[in-house]
Amino acid sequence: MGRRIDYYDDPNAPKANSLVPAVNVVVENDKGEILMIRRTDNDNWALPGGAIDLGESVTQAAIRETKEETGIDVEITGLVGIYSDPKHVIHYTSNNEVRQEFSILLAGKPIAGHLRPSEESSEVTWMALNSIASLSMHRSMRSRVEDYITHPDQPLIS
């Protein structure tokens, strides 16, 4: 399996050669905990999510990716933000694809399922908000979680 390497405002980063719409989901349970995964391709903690496939909507992709990576079925409840900073590129070493960031962050709530890891997630857990700061996480993902916490009523566009 290839690796995922995130670069932000790095003059040594490879140049982007693709733009792929993606979605992440902040899933909050009734205890106020956030659903987090540890990615298998870079060992960082992240919100569940991934690329939007041809033929599916943003919402369908969010529901599918969350289920695939965590075992949890979700209902989408809102928009947190849209992230398209060209200074953030993601290098997938398996095929040398270098994506310019384009990610839609949605909010959701769990409706069914049981936590389970997948090929893309080595760990899946409900995390208390005050514990997230100590996790190994790329700055772009940390920013998304912070945006969800600090701007719950106003979607952000960057």
Secondary structure, 3 states (H helix, E strand, C coil): CCCEEEEECCCCCCCCCEECCEEEEEEECCCCCEEEEEECCCCCEECCEEECCCCCCHHHHHHHHHHHHHCEEEEEEEEEEEECCCCEEEEECCCCEEEECCEEEEEEEEEEECCCCCCCEEEEEEECHHHHCCCCCCHHHHHHHHHHHHCCCCCEEC
